[in-house]
Amino acid sequence: MLRIPCPWCGTRDEVEFRYRGDASVARPAAEAPLADFTAYVYGRVNPLGWHLEWWLHTGGCRRLLKVERHTLTHEIRWVGAPDQQPPPGAPS
Ligand SMILES: [Zn+2]
């Protein structure tokens, strides 16, 4: 089980959170062609390594978090608010 350190509530079990998707992709502009939206919604890679993800703390503060998690080991090395970015320099 994952233990996710929520910046507002502290470290909690994974069951309090819901995965909300890939935080490394940006939503296309409103006037973007349909193909861009299709790629945004359905075109996902399945990376092996560090991945930036959205998690919603449904069982706590109900805030959206950005979590940098290793997809193989499930280690979490950074958690932040939606407008924050993980520090650069760590190998992916
Ligand atoms: Zn929380």
PDB file of the backbone (N, CA, C, O) and the ligand in Angstrom, with CONECT records:
HET     ZN  A 101       1
ATOM      1  N   MET A   1       0.842  -1.187   0.000  1.00  0.00           N
ATOM      2  CA  MET A   1       0.000   0.000   0.000  1.00  0.00           C
ATOM      3  C   MET A   1       0.880   1.240   0.000  1.00  0.00           C
ATOM      4  O   MET A   1       1.895   1.305   0.693  1.00  0.00           O
ATOM      5  N   LEU A   2       0.466   2.220  -0.793  1.00  0.00           N
ATOM      6  CA  LEU A   2       1.173   3.492  -0.809  1.00  0.00           C
ATOM      7  C   LEU A   2       0.856   4.293   0.442  1.00  0.00           C
ATOM      8  O   LEU A   2      -0.249   4.229   0.980  1.00  0.00           O
ATOM      9  N   ARG A   3       1.841   5.042   0.890  1.00  0.00           N
ATOM     10  CA  ARG A   3       1.646   6.031   1.953  1.00  0.00           C
ATOM     11  C   ARG A   3       1.989   7.376   1.307  1.00  0.00           C
ATOM     12  O   ARG A   3       3.143   7.628   0.961  1.00  0.00           O
ATOM     13  N   ILE A   4       0.991   8.224   1.150  1.00  0.00           N
ATOM     14  CA  ILE A   4       1.171   9.478   0.431  1.00  0.00           C
ATOM     15  C   ILE A   4       1.228  10.632   1.431  1.00  0.00           C
ATOM     16  O   ILE A   4       0.298  10.815   2.216  1.00  0.00           O
ATOM     17  N   PRO A   5       2.313  11.411   1.408  1.00  0.00           N
ATOM     18  CA  PRO A   5       2.427  12.552   2.328  1.00  0.00           C
ATOM     19  C   PRO A   5       1.679  13.768   1.787  1.00  0.00           C
ATOM     20  O   PRO A   5       2.219  14.527   0.982  1.00  0.00           O
ATOM     21  N   CYS A   6       0.450  13.947   2.225  1.00  0.00           N
ATOM     22  CA  CYS A   6      -0.333  15.114   1.818  1.00  0.00           C
ATOM     23  C   CYS A   6       0.294  16.347   2.483  1.00  0.00           C
ATOM     24  O   CYS A   6       0.552  16.332   3.687  1.00  0.00           O
ATOM     25  N   PRO A   7       0.542  17.418   1.709  1.00  0.00           N
ATOM     26  CA  PRO A   7       1.151  18.610   2.304  1.00  0.00           C
ATOM     27  C   PRO A   7       0.272  19.264   3.373  1.00  0.00           C
ATOM     28  O   PRO A   7       0.786  19.998   4.218  1.00  0.00           O
ATOM     29  N   TRP A   8      -1.036  19.016   3.356  1.00  0.00           N
ATOM     30  CA  TRP A   8      -1.939  19.678   4.289  1.00  0.00           C
ATOM     31  C   TRP A   8      -2.369  18.767   5.449  1.00  0.00           C
ATOM     32  O   TRP A   8      -2.686  19.261   6.531  1.00  0.00           O
ATOM     33  N   CYS A   9      -2.383  17.448   5.235  1.00  0.00           N
ATOM     34  CA  CYS A   9      -2.913  16.521   6.247  1.00  0.00           C
ATOM     35  C   CYS A   9      -1.848  15.625   6.865  1.00  0.00           C
ATOM     36  O   CYS A   9      -2.074  15.038   7.923  1.00  0.00           O
ATOM     37  N   GLY A  10      -0.702  15.514   6.226  1.00  0.00           N
ATOM     38  CA  GLY A  10       0.309  14.579   6.686  1.00  0.00           C
ATOM     39  C   GLY A  10       0.237  13.276   5.894  1.00  0.00           C
ATOM     40  O   GLY A  10      -0.543  13.162   4.949  1.00  0.00           O
ATOM     41  N   THR A  11       1.043  12.304   6.278  1.00  0.00           N
ATOM     42  CA  THR A  11       1.128  11.046   5.553  1.00  0.00           C
ATOM     43  C   THR A  11      -0.094  10.183   5.840  1.00  0.00           C
ATOM     44  O   THR A  11      -0.433   9.928   6.995  1.00  0.00           O
ATOM     45  N   ARG A  12      -0.746   9.743   4.779  1.00  0.00           N
ATOM     46  CA  ARG A  12      -1.967   8.945   4.894  1.00  0.00           C
ATOM     47  C   ARG A  12      -1.894   7.752   3.948  1.00  0.00           C
ATOM     48  O   ARG A  12      -1.105   7.727   3.003  1.00  0.00           O
ATOM     49  N   ASP A  13      -2.755   6.749   4.235  1.00  0.00           N
ATOM     50  CA  ASP A  13      -2.813   5.557   3.393  1.00  0.00           C
ATOM     51  C   ASP A  13      -3.419   5.881   2.016  1.00  0.00           C
ATOM     52  O   ASP A  13      -4.202   6.818   1.859  1.00  0.00           O
ATOM     53  N   GLU A  14      -3.032   5.085   1.054  1.00  0.00           N
ATOM     54  CA  GLU A  14      -3.493   5.243  -0.320  1.00  0.00           C
ATOM     55  C   GLU A  14      -5.020   5.225  -0.438  1.00  0.00           C
ATOM     56  O   GLU A  14      -5.577   5.880  -1.318  1.00  0.00           O
ATOM     57  N   VAL A  15      -5.702   4.479   0.442  1.00  0.00           N
ATOM     58  CA  VAL A  15      -7.161   4.349   0.329  1.00  0.00           C
ATOM     59  C   VAL A  15      -7.871   5.691   0.509  1.00  0.00           C
ATOM     60  O   VAL A  15      -9.037   5.820   0.133  1.00  0.00           O
ATOM     61  N   GLU A  16      -7.204   6.678   1.067  1.00  0.00           N
ATOM     62  CA  GLU A  16      -7.811   8.000   1.229  1.00  0.00           C
ATOM     63  C   GLU A  16      -7.711   8.837  -0.046  1.00  0.00           C
ATOM     64  O   GLU A  16      -8.283   9.925  -0.115  1.00  0.00           O
ATOM     65  N   PHE A  17      -6.989   8.339  -1.057  1.00  0.00           N
ATOM     66  CA  PHE A  17      -6.729   9.118  -2.263  1.00  0.00           C
ATOM     67  C   PHE A  17      -7.332   8.424  -3.482  1.00  0.00           C
ATOM     68  O   PHE A  17      -7.577   7.217  -3.475  1.00  0.00           O
ATOM     69  N   ARG A  18      -7.561   9.208  -4.518  1.00  0.00           N
ATOM     70  CA  ARG A  18      -7.974   8.681  -5.815  1.00  0.00           C
ATOM     71  C   ARG A  18      -7.004   9.200  -6.861  1.00  0.00           C
ATOM     72  O   ARG A  18      -6.711  10.394  -6.921  1.00  0.00           O
ATOM     73  N   TYR A  19      -6.512   8.282  -7.685  1.00  0.00           N
ATOM     74  CA  TYR A  19      -5.641   8.656  -8.788  1.00  0.00           C
ATOM     75  C   TYR A  19      -6.449   9.446  -9.809  1.00  0.00           C
ATOM     76  O   TYR A  19      -7.539   9.023 -10.193  1.00  0.00           O
ATOM     77  N   ARG A  20      -5.933  10.579 -10.250  1.00  0.00           N
ATOM     78  CA  ARG A  20      -6.685  11.436 -11.173  1.00  0.00           C
ATOM     79  C   ARG A  20      -5.970  11.658 -12.495  1.00  0.00           C
ATOM     80  O   ARG A  20      -6.398  12.486 -13.299  1.00  0.00           O
ATOM     81  N   GLY A  21      -4.884  10.929 -12.730  1.00  0.00           N
ATOM     82  CA  GLY A  21      -4.287  10.988 -14.049  1.00  0.00           C
ATOM     83  C   GLY A  21      -2.860  11.494 -14.095  1.00  0.00           C
ATOM     84  O   GLY A  21      -2.217  11.758 -13.079  1.00  0.00           O
ATOM     85  N   ASP A  22      -2.405  11.613 -15.327  1.00  0.00           N
ATOM     86  CA  ASP A  22      -1.039  12.003 -15.636  1.00  0.00           C
ATOM     87  C   ASP A  22      -0.894  13.519 -15.508  1.00  0.00           C
ATOM     88  O   ASP A  22      -1.594  14.262 -16.195  1.00  0.00           O
ATOM     89  N   ALA A  23      -0.010  13.981 -14.651  1.00  0.00           N
ATOM     90  CA  ALA A  23       0.194  15.419 -14.458  1.00  0.00           C
ATOM     91  C   ALA A  23       1.297  15.963 -15.347  1.00  0.00           C
ATOM     92  O   ALA A  23       1.629  17.146 -15.268  1.00  0.00           O
ATOM     93  N   SER A  24       1.867  15.117 -16.189  1.00  0.00           N
ATOM     94  CA  SER A  24       2.965  15.579 -17.030  1.00  0.00           C
ATOM     95  C   SER A  24       2.487  16.069 -18.389  1.00  0.00           C
ATOM     96  O   SER A  24       3.292  16.559 -19.181  1.00  0.00           O
ATOM     97  N   VAL A  25       1.188  15.946 -18.679  1.00  0.00           N
ATOM     98  CA  VAL A  25       0.658  16.422 -19.954  1.00  0.00           C
ATOM     99  C   VAL A  25      -0.200  17.657 -19.708  1.00  0.00           C
ATOM    100  O   VAL A  25      -0.820  17.803 -18.655  1.00  0.00           O
ATOM    101  N   ALA A  26      -0.221  18.523 -20.682  1.00  0.00           N
ATOM    102  CA  ALA A  26      -0.993  19.761 -20.560  1.00  0.00           C
ATOM    103  C   ALA A  26      -2.248  19.673 -21.425  1.00  0.00           C
ATOM    104  O   ALA A  26      -2.208  19.155 -22.541  1.00  0.00           O
ATOM    105  N   ARG A  27      -3.346  20.178 -20.906  1.00  0.00           N
ATOM    106  CA  ARG A  27      -4.595  20.187 -21.655  1.00  0.00           C
ATOM    107  C   ARG A  27      -4.438  21.115 -22.868  1.00  0.00           C
ATOM    108  O   ARG A  27      -3.897  22.214 -22.744  1.00  0.00           O
ATOM    109  N   PRO A  28      -4.921  20.663 -24.059  1.00  0.00           N
ATOM    110  CA  PRO A  28      -4.821  21.523 -25.241  1.00  0.00           C
ATOM    111  C   PRO A  28      -5.675  22.783 -25.087  1.00  0.00           C
ATOM    112  O   PRO A  28      -6.610  22.820 -24.287  1.00  0.00           O
ATOM    113  N   ALA A  29      -5.344  23.789 -25.849  1.00  0.00           N
ATOM    114  CA  ALA A  29      -6.133  25.027 -25.851  1.00  0.00           C
ATOM    115  C   ALA A  29      -7.531  24.725 -26.388  1.00  0.00           C
ATOM    116  O   ALA A  29      -7.725  23.751 -27.115  1.00  0.00           O
ATOM    117  N   ALA A  30      -8.495  25.559 -26.029  1.00  0.00           N
ATOM    118  CA  ALA A  30      -9.895  25.330 -26.416  1.00  0.00           C
ATOM    119  C   ALA A  30     -10.070  25.265 -27.928  1.00  0.00           C
ATOM    120  O   ALA A  30     -10.937  24.538 -28.414  1.00  0.00           O
ATOM    121  N   GLU A  31      -9.273  26.001 -28.673  1.00  0.00           N
ATOM    122  CA  GLU A  31      -9.408  26.023 -30.125  1.00  0.00           C
ATOM    123  C   GLU A  31      -8.550  24.955 -30.814  1.00  0.00           C
ATOM    124  O   GLU A  31      -8.457  24.940 -32.041  1.00  0.00           O
ATOM    125  N   ALA A  32      -7.935  24.081 -30.054  1.00  0.00           N
ATOM    126  CA  ALA A  32      -7.086  23.026 -30.634  1.00  0.00           C
ATOM    127  C   ALA A  32      -7.945  22.019 -31.397  1.00  0.00           C
ATOM    128  O   ALA A  32      -9.116  21.833 -31.067  1.00  0.00           O
ATOM    129  N   PRO A  33      -7.379  21.376 -32.403  1.00  0.00           N
ATOM    130  CA  PRO A  33      -8.138  20.389 -33.185  1.00  0.00           C
ATOM    131  C   PRO A  33      -8.495  19.162 -32.348  1.00  0.00           C
ATOM    132  O   PRO A  33      -7.865  18.874 -31.331  1.00  0.00           O
ATOM    133  N   LEU A  34      -9.525  18.450 -32.806  1.00  0.00           N
ATOM    134  CA  LEU A  34     -10.026  17.275 -32.089  1.00  0.00           C
ATOM    135  C   LEU A  34      -8.928  16.234 -31.868  1.00  0.00           C
ATOM    136  O   LEU A  34      -8.902  15.562 -30.837  1.00  0.00           O
ATOM    137  N   ALA A  35      -8.030  16.105 -32.833  1.00  0.00           N
ATOM    138  CA  ALA A  35      -6.950  15.121 -32.700  1.00  0.00           C
ATOM    139  C   ALA A  35      -6.089  15.410 -31.474  1.00  0.00           C
ATOM    140  O   ALA A  35      -5.600  14.485 -30.826  1.00  0.00           O
ATOM    141  N   ASP A  36      -5.903  16.688 -31.156  1.00  0.00           N
ATOM    142  CA  ASP A  36      -5.104  17.043 -29.967  1.00  0.00           C
ATOM    143  C   ASP A  36      -5.826  16.621 -28.690  1.00  0.00           C
ATOM    144  O   ASP A  36      -5.198  16.137 -27.748  1.00  0.00           O
ATOM    145  N   PHE A  37      -7.157  16.806 -28.660  1.00  0.00           N
ATOM    146  CA  PHE A  37      -7.924  16.396 -27.487  1.00  0.00           C
ATOM    147  C   PHE A  37      -7.964  14.868 -27.367  1.00  0.00           C
ATOM    148  O   PHE A  37      -7.890  14.325 -26.264  1.00  0.00           O
ATOM    149  N   THR A  38      -8.081  14.186 -28.496  1.00  0.00           N
ATOM    150  CA  THR A  38      -8.073  12.724 -28.483  1.00  0.00           C
ATOM    151  C   THR A  38      -6.750  12.207 -27.938  1.00  0.00           C
ATOM    152  O   THR A  38      -6.722  11.281 -27.127  1.00  0.00           O
ATOM    153  N   ALA A  39      -5.659  12.808 -28.387  1.00  0.00           N
ATOM    154  CA  ALA A  39      -4.338  12.404 -27.891  1.00  0.00           C
ATOM    155  C   ALA A  39      -4.199  12.724 -26.411  1.00  0.00           C
ATOM    156  O   ALA A  39      -3.584  11.957 -25.670  1.00  0.00           O
ATOM    157  N   TYR A  40      -4.766  13.854 -25.965  1.00  0.00           N
ATOM    158  CA  TYR A  40      -4.695  14.256 -24.556  1.00  0.00           C
ATOM    159  C   TYR A  40      -5.447  13.272 -23.666  1.00  0.00           C
ATOM    160  O   TYR A  40      -4.972  12.924 -22.585  1.00  0.00           O
ATOM    161  N   VAL A  41      -6.614  12.823 -24.114  1.00  0.00           N
ATOM    162  CA  VAL A  41      -7.447  11.955 -23.293  1.00  0.00           C
ATOM    163  C   VAL A  41      -6.994  10.497 -23.355  1.00  0.00           C
ATOM    164  O   VAL A  41      -6.951   9.817 -22.330  1.00  0.00           O
ATOM    165  N   TYR A  42      -6.656  10.014 -24.559  1.00  0.00           N
ATOM    166  CA  TYR A  42      -6.408   8.587 -24.729  1.00  0.00           C
ATOM    167  C   TYR A  42      -4.957   8.210 -24.978  1.00  0.00           C
ATOM    168  O   TYR A  42      -4.583   7.057 -24.766  1.00  0.00           O
ATOM    169  N   GLY A  43      -4.140   9.138 -25.415  1.00  0.00           N
ATOM    170  CA  GLY A  43      -2.767   8.809 -25.781  1.00  0.00           C
ATOM    171  C   GLY A  43      -1.846   8.881 -24.576  1.00  0.00           C
ATOM    172  O   GLY A  43      -1.336   9.951 -24.244  1.00  0.00           O
ATOM    173  N   ARG A  44      -1.639   7.784 -23.940  1.00  0.00           N
ATOM    174  CA  ARG A  44      -0.794   7.767 -22.744  1.00  0.00           C
ATOM    175  C   ARG A  44       0.379   6.819 -22.944  1.00  0.00           C
ATOM    176  O   ARG A  44       0.259   5.785 -23.602  1.00  0.00           O
ATOM    177  N   VAL A  45       1.492   7.184 -22.374  1.00  0.00           N
ATOM    178  CA  VAL A  45       2.626   6.272 -22.323  1.00  0.00           C
ATOM    179  C   VAL A  45       2.548   5.526 -20.989  1.00  0.00           C
ATOM    180  O   VAL A  45       1.861   5.955 -20.062  1.00  0.00           O
ATOM    181  N   ASN A  46       3.243   4.437 -20.913  1.00  0.00           N
ATOM    182  CA  ASN A  46       3.294   3.650 -19.676  1.00  0.00           C
ATOM    183  C   ASN A  46       4.739   3.636 -19.220  1.00  0.00           C
ATOM    184  O   ASN A  46       5.447   2.653 -19.441  1.00  0.00           O
ATOM    185  N   PRO A  47       5.193   4.713 -18.585  1.00  0.00           N
ATOM    186  CA  PRO A  47       6.622   4.852 -18.310  1.00  0.00           C
ATOM    187  C   PRO A  47       7.105   3.916 -17.206  1.00  0.00           C
ATOM    188  O   PRO A  47       6.368   3.573 -16.282  1.00  0.00           O
ATOM    189  N   LEU A  48       8.345   3.523 -17.335  1.00  0.00           N
ATOM    190  CA  LEU A  48       9.032   2.804 -16.271  1.00  0.00           C
ATOM    191  C   LEU A  48       9.993   3.805 -15.644  1.00  0.00           C
ATOM    192  O   LEU A  48      10.992   4.189 -16.253  1.00  0.00           O
ATOM    193  N   GLY A  49       9.688   4.217 -14.441  1.00  0.00           N
ATOM    194  CA  GLY A  49      10.538   5.205 -13.780  1.00  0.00           C
ATOM    195  C   GLY A  49       9.686   6.238 -13.081  1.00  0.00           C
ATOM    196  O   GLY A  49       8.555   5.969 -12.677  1.00  0.00           O
ATOM    197  N   TRP A  50      10.248   7.426 -12.945  1.00  0.00           N
ATOM    198  CA  TRP A  50       9.554   8.505 -12.223  1.00  0.00           C
ATOM    199  C   TRP A  50       8.458   9.083 -13.081  1.00  0.00           C
ATOM    200  O   TRP A  50       8.642   9.329 -14.273  1.00  0.00           O
ATOM    201  N   HIS A  51       7.300   9.302 -12.453  1.00  0.00           N
ATOM    202  CA  HIS A  51       6.133   9.779 -13.171  1.00  0.00           C
ATOM    203  C   HIS A  51       5.409  10.806 -12.312  1.00  0.00           C
ATOM    204  O   HIS A  51       5.242  10.616 -11.107  1.00  0.00           O
ATOM    205  N   LEU A  52       4.980  11.897 -12.944  1.00  0.00           N
ATOM    206  CA  LEU A  52       4.250  12.947 -12.240  1.00  0.00           C
ATOM    207  C   LEU A  52       2.750  12.689 -12.388  1.00  0.00           C
ATOM    208  O   LEU A  52       2.240  12.576 -13.503  1.00  0.00           O
ATOM    209  N   GLU A  53       2.055  12.597 -11.268  1.00  0.00           N
ATOM    210  CA  GLU A  53       0.645  12.178 -11.281  1.00  0.00           C
ATOM    211  C   GLU A  53      -0.230  13.123 -10.464  1.00  0.00           C
ATOM    212  O   GLU A  53       0.236  13.804  -9.550  1.00  0.00           O
ATOM    213  N   TRP A  54      -1.520  13.142 -10.824  1.00  0.00           N
ATOM    214  CA  TRP A  54      -2.520  13.854 -10.024  1.00  0.00           C
ATOM    215  C   TRP A  54      -3.148  12.871  -9.067  1.00  0.00           C
ATOM    216  O   TRP A  54      -3.538  11.774  -9.468  1.00  0.00           O
ATOM    217  N   TRP A  55      -3.253  13.253  -7.798  1.00  0.00           N
ATOM    218  CA  TRP A  55      -3.978  12.462  -6.803  1.00  0.00           C
ATOM    219  C   TRP A  55      -4.919  13.397  -6.049  1.00  0.00           C
ATOM    220  O   TRP A  55      -4.536  14.514  -5.701  1.00  0.00           O
ATOM    221  N   LEU A  56      -6.142  12.951  -5.796  1.00  0.00           N
ATOM    222  CA  LEU A  56      -7.130  13.735  -5.060  1.00  0.00           C
ATOM    223  C   LEU A  56      -7.292  13.124  -3.668  1.00  0.00           C
ATOM    224  O   LEU A  56      -7.544  11.927  -3.533  1.00  0.00           O
ATOM    225  N   HIS A  57      -7.148  13.945  -2.654  1.00  0.00           N
ATOM    226  CA  HIS A  57      -7.258  13.444  -1.283  1.00  0.00           C
ATOM    227  C   HIS A  57      -8.731  13.431  -0.869  1.00  0.00           C
ATOM    228  O   HIS A  57      -9.193  14.315  -0.148  1.00  0.00           O
ATOM    229  N   THR A  58      -9.442  12.434  -1.327  1.00  0.00           N
ATOM    230  CA  THR A  58     -10.900  12.359  -1.117  1.00  0.00           C
ATOM    231  C   THR A  58     -11.254  12.079   0.340  1.00  0.00           C
ATOM    232  O   THR A  58     -12.304  12.513   0.815  1.00  0.00           O
ATOM    233  N   GLY A  59     -10.398  11.365   1.048  1.00  0.00           N
ATOM    234  CA  GLY A  59     -10.692  11.022   2.435  1.00  0.00           C
ATOM    235  C   GLY A  59     -10.099  11.995   3.438  1.00  0.00           C
ATOM    236  O   GLY A  59     -10.037  11.704   4.632  1.00  0.00           O
ATOM    237  N   GLY A  60      -9.665  13.143   2.954  1.00  0.00           N
ATOM    238  CA  GLY A  60      -9.039  14.126   3.833  1.00  0.00           C
ATOM    239  C   GLY A  60      -9.436  15.527   3.436  1.00  0.00           C
ATOM    240  O   GLY A  60     -10.603  15.902   3.537  1.00  0.00           O
ATOM    241  N   CYS A  61      -8.463  16.303   2.981  1.00  0.00           N
ATOM    242  CA  CYS A  61      -8.694  17.725   2.690  1.00  0.00           C
ATOM    243  C   CYS A  61      -9.417  17.958   1.368  1.00  0.00           C
ATOM    244  O   CYS A  61      -9.838  19.082   1.093  1.00  0.00           O
ATOM    245  N   ARG A  62      -9.573  16.914   0.535  1.00  0.00           N
ATOM    246  CA  ARG A  62     -10.238  16.995  -0.770  1.00  0.00           C
ATOM    247  C   ARG A  62      -9.490  17.925  -1.735  1.00  0.00           C
ATOM    248  O   ARG A  62     -10.082  18.486  -2.657  1.00  0.00           O
ATOM    249  N   ARG A  63      -8.207  18.074  -1.509  1.00  0.00           N
ATOM    250  CA  ARG A  63      -7.386  18.882  -2.412  1.00  0.00           C
ATOM    251  C   ARG A  63      -6.693  17.992  -3.428  1.00  0.00           C
ATOM    252  O   ARG A  63      -6.477  16.801  -3.206  1.00  0.00           O
ATOM    253  N   LEU A  64      -6.350  18.611  -4.550  1.00  0.00           N
ATOM    254  CA  LEU A  64      -5.623  17.931  -5.607  1.00  0.00           C
ATOM    255  C   LEU A  64      -4.134  18.082  -5.349  1.00  0.00           C
ATOM    256  O   LEU A  64      -3.655  19.173  -5.037  1.00  0.00           O
ATOM    257  N   LEU A  65      -3.402  16.976  -5.482  1.00  0.00           N
ATOM    258  CA  LEU A  65      -1.966  16.965  -5.245  1.00  0.00           C
ATOM    259  C   LEU A  65      -1.241  16.541  -6.513  1.00  0.00           C
ATOM    260  O   LEU A  65      -1.777  15.794  -7.331  1.00  0.00           O
ATOM    261  N   LYS A  66      -0.025  17.025  -6.661  1.00  0.00           N
ATOM    262  CA  LYS A  66       0.891  16.474  -7.652  1.00  0.00           C
ATOM    263  C   LYS A  66       1.836  15.566  -6.900  1.00  0.00           C
ATOM    264  O   LYS A  66       2.417  15.957  -5.888  1.00  0.00           O
ATOM    265  N   VAL A  67       1.986  14.355  -7.397  1.00  0.00           N
ATOM    266  CA  VAL A  67       2.835  13.370  -6.736  1.00  0.00           C
ATOM    267  C   VAL A  67       3.820  12.824  -7.757  1.00  0.00           C
ATOM    268  O   VAL A  67       3.426  12.411  -8.847  1.00  0.00           O
ATOM    269  N   GLU A  68       5.095  12.822  -7.405  1.00  0.00           N
ATOM    270  CA  GLU A  68       6.105  12.196  -8.260  1.00  0.00           C
ATOM    271  C   GLU A  68       6.397  10.822  -7.684  1.00  0.00           C
ATOM    272  O   GLU A  68       6.958  10.695  -6.595  1.00  0.00           O
ATOM    273  N   ARG A  69       6.005   9.790  -8.436  1.00  0.00           N
ATOM    274  CA  ARG A  69       6.062   8.415  -7.944  1.00  0.00           C
ATOM    275  C   ARG A  69       6.819   7.548  -8.950  1.00  0.00           C
ATOM    276  O   ARG A  69       6.696   7.728 -10.162  1.00  0.00           O
ATOM    277  N   HIS A  70       7.598   6.612  -8.428  1.00  0.00           N
ATOM    278  CA  HIS A  70       8.306   5.660  -9.291  1.00  0.00           C
ATOM    279  C   HIS A  70       7.339   4.527  -9.630  1.00  0.00           C
ATOM    280  O   HIS A  70       6.782   3.899  -8.729  1.00  0.00           O
ATOM    281  N   THR A  71       7.138   4.264 -10.909  1.00  0.00           N
ATOM    282  CA  THR A  71       6.116   3.305 -11.317  1.00  0.00           C
ATOM    283  C   THR A  71       6.499   1.855 -11.026  1.00  0.00           C
ATOM    284  O   THR A  71       5.631   0.982 -11.038  1.00  0.00           O
ATOM    285  N   LEU A  72       7.759   1.582 -10.769  1.00  0.00           N
ATOM    286  CA  LEU A  72       8.160   0.211 -10.453  1.00  0.00           C
ATOM    287  C   LEU A  72       8.216  -0.020  -8.942  1.00  0.00           C
ATOM    288  O   LEU A  72       7.697  -1.020  -8.447  1.00  0.00           O
ATOM    289  N   THR A  73       8.835   0.890  -8.221  1.00  0.00           N
ATOM    290  CA  THR A  73       9.017   0.695  -6.774  1.00  0.00           C
ATOM    291  C   THR A  73       7.914   1.362  -5.952  1.00  0.00           C
ATOM    292  O   THR A  73       7.774   1.077  -4.763  1.00  0.00           O
ATOM    293  N   HIS A  74       7.136   2.243  -6.569  1.00  0.00           N
ATOM    294  CA  HIS A  74       6.088   3.040  -5.906  1.00  0.00           C
ATOM    295  C   HIS A  74       6.649   4.022  -4.884  1.00  0.00           C
ATOM    296  O   HIS A  74       5.902   4.588  -4.086  1.00  0.00           O
ATOM    297  N   GLU A  75       7.957   4.222  -4.909  1.00  0.00           N
ATOM    298  CA  GLU A  75       8.545   5.242  -4.038  1.00  0.00           C
ATOM    299  C   GLU A  75       8.020   6.618  -4.432  1.00  0.00           C
ATOM    300  O   GLU A  75       7.889   6.920  -5.618  1.00  0.00           O
ATOM    301  N   ILE A  76       7.724   7.440  -3.455  1.00  0.00           N
ATOM    302  CA  ILE A  76       7.290   8.814  -3.695  1.00  0.00           C
ATOM    303  C   ILE A  76       8.408   9.734  -3.238  1.00  0.00           C
ATOM    304  O   ILE A  76       8.830   9.691  -2.082  1.00  0.00           O
ATOM    305  N   ARG A  77       8.892  10.581  -4.173  1.00  0.00           N
ATOM    306  CA  ARG A  77      10.010  11.438  -3.795  1.00  0.00           C
ATOM    307  C   ARG A  77       9.625  12.905  -3.727  1.00  0.00           C
ATOM    308  O   ARG A  77      10.421  13.730  -3.279  1.00  0.00           O
ATOM    309  N   TRP A  78       8.408  13.246  -4.169  1.00  0.00           N
ATOM    310  CA  TRP A  78       7.979  14.640  -4.074  1.00  0.00           C
ATOM    311  C   TRP A  78       6.458  14.717  -4.126  1.00  0.00           C
ATOM    312  O   TRP A  78       5.823  13.987  -4.886  1.00  0.00           O
ATOM    313  N   VAL A  79       5.876  15.596  -3.321  1.00  0.00           N
ATOM    314  CA  VAL A  79       4.437  15.881  -3.337  1.00  0.00           C
ATOM    315  C   VAL A  79       4.275  17.382  -3.219  1.00  0.00           C
ATOM    316  O   VAL A  79       4.957  18.025  -2.421  1.00  0.00           O
ATOM    317  N   GLY A  80       3.372  17.942  -4.011  1.00  0.00           N
ATOM    318  CA  GLY A  80       3.171  19.386  -3.962  1.00  0.00           C
ATOM    319  C   GLY A  80       1.791  19.794  -4.395  1.00  0.00           C
ATOM    320  O   GLY A  80       0.960  18.960  -4.755  1.00  0.00           O
ATOM    321  N   ALA A  81       1.554  21.091  -4.357  1.00  0.00           N
ATOM    322  CA  ALA A  81       0.284  21.670  -4.791  1.00  0.00           C
ATOM    323  C   ALA A  81       0.229  21.666  -6.326  1.00  0.00           C
ATOM    324  O   ALA A  81       1.259  21.520  -6.984  1.00  0.00           O
ATOM    325  N   PRO A  82      -0.961  21.826  -6.885  1.00  0.00           N
ATOM    326  CA  PRO A  82      -1.095  21.786  -8.351  1.00  0.00           C
ATOM    327  C   PRO A  82      -0.253  22.814  -9.097  1.00  0.00           C
ATOM    328  O   PRO A  82       0.128  22.574 -10.243  1.00  0.00           O
ATOM    329  N   ASP A  83       0.044  23.939  -8.483  1.00  0.00           N
ATOM    330  CA  ASP A  83       0.815  24.959  -9.179  1.00  0.00           C
ATOM    331  C   ASP A  83       2.322  24.826  -8.939  1.00  0.00           C
ATOM    332  O   ASP A  83       3.087  25.684  -9.379  1.00  0.00           O
ATOM    333  N   GLN A  84       2.753  23.790  -8.265  1.00  0.00           N
ATOM    334  CA  GLN A  84       4.168  23.582  -8.003  1.00  0.00           C
ATOM    335  C   GLN A  84       4.742  22.525  -8.944  1.00  0.00           C
ATOM    336  O   GLN A  84       4.017  21.719  -9.528  1.00  0.00           O
ATOM    337  N   GLN A  85       6.061  22.559  -9.068  1.00  0.00           N
ATOM    338  CA  GLN A  85       6.780  21.576  -9.873  1.00  0.00           C
ATOM    339  C   GLN A  85       7.847  20.915  -9.019  1.00  0.00           C
ATOM    340  O   GLN A  85       8.403  21.561  -8.130  1.00  0.00           O
ATOM    341  N   PRO A  86       8.150  19.639  -9.262  1.00  0.00           N
ATOM    342  CA  PRO A  86       9.220  18.996  -8.500  1.00  0.00           C
ATOM    343  C   PRO A  86      10.549  19.644  -8.835  1.00  0.00           C
ATOM    344  O   PRO A  86      10.728  20.169  -9.933  1.00  0.00           O
ATOM    345  N   PRO A  87      11.488  19.609  -7.889  1.00  0.00           N
ATOM    346  CA  PRO A  87      12.794  20.215  -8.160  1.00  0.00           C
ATOM    347  C   PRO A  87      13.505  19.488  -9.275  1.00  0.00           C
ATOM    348  O   PRO A  87      13.425  18.263  -9.362  1.00  0.00           O
ATOM    349  N   PRO A  88      14.199  20.213 -10.128  1.00  0.00           N
ATOM    350  CA  PRO A  88      14.929  19.572 -11.235  1.00  0.00           C
ATOM    351  C   PRO A  88      16.187  18.882 -10.723  1.00  0.00           C
ATOM    352  O   PRO A  88      16.646  19.114  -9.605  1.00  0.00           O
ATOM    353  N   GLY A  89      16.718  18.039 -11.575  1.00  0.00           N
ATOM    354  CA  GLY A  89      17.999  17.440 -11.282  1.00  0.00           C
ATOM    355  C   GLY A  89      17.953  15.982 -10.916  1.00  0.00           C
ATOM    356  O   GLY A  89      18.952  15.282 -11.079  1.00  0.00           O
ATOM    357  N   ALA A  90      16.835  15.496 -10.427  1.00  0.00           N
ATOM    358  CA  ALA A  90      16.756  14.077 -10.069  1.00  0.00           C
ATOM    359  C   ALA A  90      16.602  13.263 -11.357  1.00  0.00           C
ATOM    360  O   ALA A  90      15.799  13.615 -12.221  1.00  0.00           O
ATOM    361  N   PRO A  91      17.358  12.192 -11.483  1.00  0.00           N
ATOM    362  CA  PRO A  91      17.256  11.387 -12.708  1.00  0.00           C
ATOM    363  C   PRO A  91      15.900  10.711 -12.803  1.00  0.00           C
ATOM    364  O   PRO A  91      15.328  10.305 -11.791  1.00  0.00           O
ATOM    365  N   SER A  92      15.391  10.593 -14.010  1.00  0.00           N
ATOM    366  CA  SER A  92      14.094   9.942 -14.232  1.00  0.00           C
ATOM    367  C   SER A  92      14.264   8.486 -14.565  1.00  0.00           C
ATOM    368  O   SER A  92      13.277   7.783 -14.783  1.00  0.00           O
TER     369      SER A  92
HETATM  370 ZN    ZN A 101      -4.964  16.155   2.466  1.00  0.00          ZN2+
END
